[in-house]
Amino acid sequence: MSTLAGVDGAALLDGVRRWLAESGADPTPARVAQALREQGRVLGDAEVLGAAAQLRSELVGSGPLEPLLADPSVTDVLVSAPDRVWVDRGGGLELTPVRFADAAAVRRLAQRLAAVAGRRLDDARPWADARLPDGTRLHAVLPPVAVGCACLSLRVVRPRAFTLAELVAAGTVPPGGDRMLRALLDARLSFLVSGGTGTGKTTLLSALLGLVGPDERIVLAEDSAELRPDHPHVVRLETRPANQEGAGLVTLEDLVRQALRMRPDRLVVGEVRGPEVVHLLAALNTGHEGGCGTVHANAAADVPARLEALGTAAGLDRAALHSQLAAALSVVLHLVRDRAGRRRIAEVHVLERDASGLVRTVPALRWGAEAFVRERGWERLRGLLRGGAKGTGPGEAGVEGAGHDGDA
């Protein structure tokens, strides 16, 4: 479809925008043609349709970013300047040929997307973190906080979760590793998926939740609803920011408390990052088996310290936190992105208490190109997978096929 380009085309589009704004009309092809006639310009059908599509994209869509967001291979779209638009297709960041007219155009798009998500974004509130109606995660920062130009970060949510087989094919899970993950779910062990930003924590957790038995009820509590497990019985809860009068705030801590009253077979916290850790650990200590969530951490070994910091900030002392952690959590799955941008499960740790009573993680499996490689914590993990939370875990074949012995 033809579009208007060049200086004359930009000026013409500006005139059409003004006419539409003054008349309050939608950018339909008929209205665009009328606006063009008002300016003394007559164009062919292709040009009118192209102008209408371009204006509609700018006014109600995502503007120049629409083709990128529509690409099923794109997971992230990042804008740092009018001529610096990046995408991630799973292999690292790529600079695209997409361009904005100027920094003002980036700012307008950021503010419009924030408004669509029900968030305020202006000089008084120069940042916004929200979810768009289609599920896309939006983060935007305006100048002067962002130097030179508004910065946009868009995380695309797939319409369906990856299957475990697809994650094995993509190299996120090593060959045979899916048997260990299935055993983990079957044994109803509580676990956390850890890793840095963009390592695929939500993707892996969604895939794993799809393996939960169809007769189980999954209750999700998330700051931004991103988990989309392929499961017939999912209840999704999402936080809500306060309005301009400061009322109506719903925190993740609130959601976890409510989720516990909703008879969950699996309680899932999308991202553990605040005082909700106290209620989650308490829940996992009171009969809610198989709970899980994600947490930001540089390594699996750092997870206890990360949870300790969150618990301390919520008023739970160190000894109490570690006592609850030892009884509540069994396994940590840690994800990384390698230098080529590929996401993979780098290590699997089990938890144990040391002589001082503090919880630490012990490596059980590490990434291997042909299979998980067993580490010194493997025997403990194997025992957990065999026994499960109720002593009725998976069969021996599934456990034994989880990896091979390494030299560690």
N, C-alpha and C positions, 0 to 999 in steps of 0.2 A: 504494500500500500504506500502511495506517495505521501510525503510530508513536506512541510515548508521549511526551507533551509536558507542560510545566508542572512545578511543584514536586513534586506528587504522583507524576507520571510519572518524574521524575529520582530521587526516593527509591526508587520501585519498582525502577527499573533498577539502582540501587546494591545493593539487596537481592538481585536476581537475580545480579549480578556476584559478590557474596560467596558465594552458594550454589554457583555454578559453580566458583569458585576453590577452595572447601573440598572439593567433591566431585571436582574434576579433570575435570569433564564438558565436552564441546564445546558451544558455543551452538547446538545444533540446535533446531528448533521443538519437538520432543518434550521436550527437556531444559528449554527455557525455560518451557514450559507446566507442567512438574513443579515448577520453581522458583517459579512464580507461585502454584501450589496450596499449596506449603509456606508461603507468606506469607499464605495465606487469601484470595487474590484469584483470581477467575475472569473471564477475558476471552474475547472472541470470537476466531474464527480469524484475522481480519484484524489484530487487535491483537497476537496472539501472533506471527504471521509478521513483523509490523513490528518488534516488540521483538527477535526473533531476528536479523533482518537488521541492525538497528542495533548490537546487541551483537557480532555477527560482524565487522562493519565495524570496530568499535573494537578488537577483540581480535586479528584476523588481517588486516584490511585497512588502509586509510589513513584510517579514521574519517570525519569531516566532509568531508575532501578528495576522497573517492572520486568524487563526481559531476564535480568539476572535472577530475581526472586522466583520467576516461573521455571527456571532451569532446574530439573529434578536432581542434578548432580551437585548443585550449590548448597552448602551448609551455612555459610556465613557471607554477608556482604558488609564491607567496611568502607566508610567514606571519611577521608581525612582532609581533603581539599577538593575544590571544584574539578580538578583534573587528576585526582588520586582516588580512584574507586577500585577496591580490591575484592576478590572473592576467594573462597576456599572451597575446593571440590574434593577435599579429602587428601590432597597431596601437598598441602602448604599453600601460602598466599600467592595469588596471581594478580598482576596489575591488568585491568581491563581498559578497553578504549572508550568506555562510557565517560562522558563529560557533562558537567553542569555549566550553565551560562556564567555564573559567578558565585561568590560566597553567599550573596543574598538568596540565591535560589536554593542552596543547601539549607540555609536557615529556615526558609519558608516550608520546605518539605519536612524538616525535623519538627517544626511546630505543628504542622497539619497532622502528621502521623501521631504525635503525642496527643493532640486533641481528639483524634479518632479513638485512641485508647483511653480517653477520659482523664488524661494527665495535664497538668499545667506546665508549660515550658516558656519562660520569658526571662527578662533581666532579673526579676526578683527570685525566680526559681530556675536557675540556668541548667538544670539537668533533669532527666526523666528516665525511669526504668519501668517498662510496661509491656503488656502483651496485646498485640493487635487482634482484631476479631478473627483472623484466619489462623491464629496461634503463633505467628511470628513474634519473637522476642525483640523488643526495641530498647536500645539505650542511646540517649542523645545528650550532648553537652554543648552549650552555646558559648560564644565569646562573651566576656574576656577570659572565662575559665578555660575554654579551649582557645588556644592562641591562633589567631588569624582566621579560622573558619570553624563553623559548627562541625562536630564529629558525630557520625552516625554509625552504630553497630547493630546489625540485624541478624539474628539467629533464626534460621528457617527450620520450622518443625515439619517433619515428614508427615504426610497424611496417614501413614501406617508405620508401625514399628518394624525395625529390622527383625528378621528371624535369626535364631542362633546359627542356623546353617549359613545364612548370608554373612554373619560376622566371622565365621570360620573361613569362608571363601574370601573375605576381604582381608584376612590376616590379623584381625583384632583378637581372635581366639586361635591358639595353635591347633594343629590337627589332633584330634582326640580330646582336646580340652573341654569340648562340649559335654562329654560324659561326666567330668567332675562337676561342671556347673549344674547339670541336671540332678546329680546326686545331692548337691548342696540344697537345691530347692526341695527335693523329695524328703530329705532328712529334716526339713523345717528348721534349719539353723539360721540364727540371726546374723546379718552381715552388713558391712558398709562397702560401698564402692568409692574409692578415693582417687585423687588425681588433681592435676591443675586445670585451669580453664581451657575448654575446648579439647579435652582429651577423650571425650566420648562417654562420660559417666552416665548421663541420662540415656543415651542410646543403648548402652549395655544393660542398664537397669530395666528399661522398657522391654527389651528382648527377654530378660530373665523372668519378669513378671508374666509374660505370655506363656511361660511353662507351668505356672501354678494351676492346680487342678480346677476344672470348671465349676466344681461345687463349693469353692472357697470364695469368700467375699473380701475383696481388696479395697481398702480405704486409703486414698492418697491425700496427703497434706502438702501443699506446695506454695512457695512464694509467688511463682509464676507457673501456671499450668503447662508443663512441657512433657510430662510423662504420658505416653499414649500406648499402654500395653494392649496387645491383641488378646483380650480376655472378656468373657461374657458378663462378669459381675464386678464392675469397677465403680466406686464412688469417688468423685474428684472434688476436693475442697481447695480453694484458692484465697490467699490473703487479699486484703483491701486497704488502700491507703486512706488516711483521714481526708475529709473534704476541706474546703478553704476555711471553714470555721473551726477546724481541728477536731471534728466529730466523725464517728463512723469507722475508726481504725479497727481492723481485724488483723492480728498478728499470727505468725506461724505457731507460736505458743498456744494461742486461743484455739487454733485448728486442731492441734494434737490433742488438747483436752476434749474437744468435741468428738474427735474421731474415736476416742476410747469409749464413748457412749453409743457408738453406732455398730456395735458387735462386729468388729473386724476380725477376719481370720488372718489377714496380713495387714499390719499397719506399716505404711510407707511414708517417710518424710523425704520430699524431693531433694532438699539440701539442708543438712544440719549446720546451722551457722549462728545460733543464738541461744537464748534461754530455753528453747523448746527441747534441748538436749536432756534437761532434767526430767521432763515428762516422758520423753521417749525411753530413756533408760529405766525409769520406774515402770513403764508399761511392759517392757521386755522382761522385767523381773516378776511380773504378776500374771503369768500365763499366756501372754501374747507372743506365741512362738512364730518364728519365721519372719519377724519384722526386718526392715531394711531401709536404706537410704543412701545418700551420697554426702561426701564431705570433701572440702578442698584440703589437700595436703601434698607436700613435695615427695613423700615416700610413705609406704605402708608403716614403717617404723615410727613415723611422726604422728600417726593418728591418735594414740593415747594422749600425747602432749597437746594436740589440737583440741580434743574433747575436754581435757583438763582445763584448758584456758577458757573454753566456753562455759563449762560448769562453774568455774570459779567466778566468772563474771555474773552468773545467775545466782550466786550466793551459796553454792554447794561446796563444802570444804573438800580438800584434796583426798583425804582418807575415804570419805563417803563416796566421792565420785569414782575412785578406783574400785571400791567394793562393789558398787552397782555395775560398773563396766565389766568387771571380771565375770559376773553372773549373767549379764545381759547379752554380750556380744561374743561371737565365736570366730568369725572370719573377716578378713579385709582383702578385697580385690583391688589392686592398684593398677591404674592405667597411666600410660605415658604416650607422648607423641615423639617418634624418632626424628632424626634429622631430615628425613625425606617427607615428614609430615604425616606419616602413617600412625594410626592409633592402634595400640595393642595392650593386652594385659601383661604388664611387666613382671608382676609377682603376686603371689597369694600367701598371706600370713595368717597364722592362728595366734590367739591371745593366751597368755599365761601370766600368773603372778610370780614376782620374784621374792627373794627372802624378806625384803622390806615391806611386802604387801602391795607394791605398786604393780600395775599391769604393763606388760611390754609385749611386743609382737615378735613372733618367731617365724622366719622364712620356712614355708612348706613346699612351695613350687615357684619356679621362675621360668621366664619365657625361654622357649627353645624353638628353633625353626621347624623341627620335626614333631615335637611334643613338649609339654611341660617337663621341666627337669626337676626331680625331687630334691628337696633340701632337708635339713635336719629336723624340721617340724612336720615332715610328711607323716610319720607314724601317728602323731597326735591328730592331724587332719583326717587320716584314714579312719582312726577310731571314731571321730565325730561323724564322718560320713556313713560309717557302718551302723552306728547306734542311733544317730539322729536325736532329735529333741525328746522323743518318746520311746527310744529304744527300738524303733521299727524302721530303720533306714533302708537304703537301696541295696540291691544285690552286690555280691562280691565282684562280679565282672565289671560293673560300672565303676566301682572304686578303684580296682586294680588297673583299669585302663586309663587312668587319669594322667599318667606320665611315665618317664623312665628315669632310672637312677643316673645321677651326674657324678662329677668328681668332687663335689663340695661336701 
